[in-house]
Amino acid sequence: MLKLLPDFSTLTIGQRKTAKIYGALFFTPFLILMLIQIYNALLLAHVGSDVAYVQNVWKSEARALSDQVEPASLKSAQARNAYGLVVAHDEMLPERNVTLTLEIPLTEMRNLKNRPDRPLEELESEAAAQTQEIALNECAVLRQQLASDCVVISANGRSIGQQNFQYQLQLAFVEATPFGKTNQTDTYDLVVSKLLAGKAATGRKVYFKKSGAQRKKIYAAIAETCKSMRKKVGNCSVTGISLSSILEPGLPMVRLAASATFASLVKKDVVASSQGK
């Protein structure tokens, strides 16, 4: 076997260089592969420790929130935020809000003043000046249908196209109906549901002048949905509403769309039995 190995002492300088190059070409891929395997092993170990750390963090945060709620149902940051709104159901918090996009035809403002010749710039300025009033009026509608209190977080307006104006409103509210019942001795899962709201009021186009009445129906439908949840599981909280009233191009008509997020604390045995069906 040893006789098969070349005697480097008998090789010329050129032959020795060639032998070293071939040796490097032969061993380098194995060395690189070995280094890659070591790197991957270290990376997997690091990722595994990070995953374990993240799991421990959310479990700790969940247990800190409540010892009655299953930590798994509080795993996400969104779920923990929803639970905070449930606990503070009777408090005014900016995170519990209505986000509303509302478009109006500027020609409607001409009709209000009975001046069909009013210039577009004047109409835009007047629409912008009414932004806060529009937001306060929407808060009044919320108080009629859903809320015990409402405050304006933000209100902005801008022209869109040549004939329309768009309002972007954010309104914080306190739900008028109490959260419902829980038992100190029971274990619960937090169940968060995002549902389309006011299907009867959003299924078709309506004239702009009727859009305010349609929004009232949507808020009433959201309140009714939460009421039904309270009857079924004992409690419910509306944690957020998204609503839009968008003008149809070239028409004095709007199409409404709405969704609402509901949060309930459901007894653990109720969740388990419903999943088993």
Order of alpha helices (4+ residues) and beta strands (2+ residues): alpha-alpha-beta-alpha-alpha-alpha-beta-beta-beta-alpha-beta-alpha-beta-beta-alpha
